[in-house]
């Protein structure tokens, strides 16, 4: 079964993307179709061999499924780091390209949301510091002595903004 052009699950290679034949996949329902004469020599040993092999979880998408090519394109885009937008020209998009573009746009939206969330946290921190400073200023000037009406109005507005009760 072909797969992405990587030497491990974490290491990227710098050669052009090529599908590789790296796995032997046997569908269980196909094993039932093996002629009886071969079962003892082939099928039974496979089940015993399985106990000695590493446990793997894999996703197998057969080539006649509609998800096959979009999945390959997604793997290629991830392995090469090449966004679909750059691969797809200004011509008509097929369903696979539209699917992959939607996936890319979703990832971009999630990245933007995370950045906005980080920025909002920074802004909340700045506002909290500003409010603390305003409270300190109010504590210093709110002695009720010698304030003009304009100064008292300003103090009342700052109190209201900080939701401080007199």
Secondary structure, DSSP 8 states (H G I E B T S, - for coil): -EE-SBSSSS-B--S----EE------HHHHTTS-HHHIIIIIHHHHHHHTTS---------TTSTHHHHHHHHHHHHHH---HHHHS-SS---HHHHHHHHHHHHHHHHHHHHHHHHHHHHHHHHHHHHHHHHHHHHHHHTT-SS--HHHHHHHHHHHHHHT---
